[in-house]
Amino acid sequence: MKEIKQQFSTSDVEVLSNDRAFDGFFKIDRYRLSHRLFKGGWGPELQREVFVREDATCVLPYDADTDQVVLLEQFRVGALGHNQSPWLLELVAGINDAGETPEAVGRREAIEEASIELGELRPICQYLVSPGGTNEKIHLYCGQVDASTAHGIHGLEHEGEDIKVHVVQASEAFEYVATGRINNAASIIALQWLQLNHAILRRDWSKQ
């Protein structure tokens, strides 16, 4: 397999200015920059706005004994205007605080959002959410869980969270992805990874 070698790095970008354009619940930075071109030389000065978010961690809780996954349902304002319900089925997720490892975030959020404790956390991948407009990176895991402990409504009231816990068969969750019932990136990636690694996790995590 032929390797694609990267021609450029951050040293091939000249940042002329970087200012905070908006500083509210979310933040937006405005850059003036130029970068080298594949054909040689430097491109024109560009202005780009970047939606600034800290790294986040998402976890798909999976019970290998019952072959079930834990999904969370909550309101998402970004889904308004897309001809669908803005209450989405998602993973356990949270922003990484300074000095906190992604694994610690996943375990903390599992307790806060679903009142569940995770066993082994198996890394899936790290990915940039939408690098054309935001710096956010997701650390994605599959987490070992006893699905019988997952139920109820949870979340931190002072953060406006209202989260309903669902436990479904893995095959049903896969179907949700296929039909578009689940249409957010982290959940799709994690569930498709589970489909590919289903037999391995059942072998490694099942007590039966």
Disulfide bonds with the S-S distance in Angstrom:
none
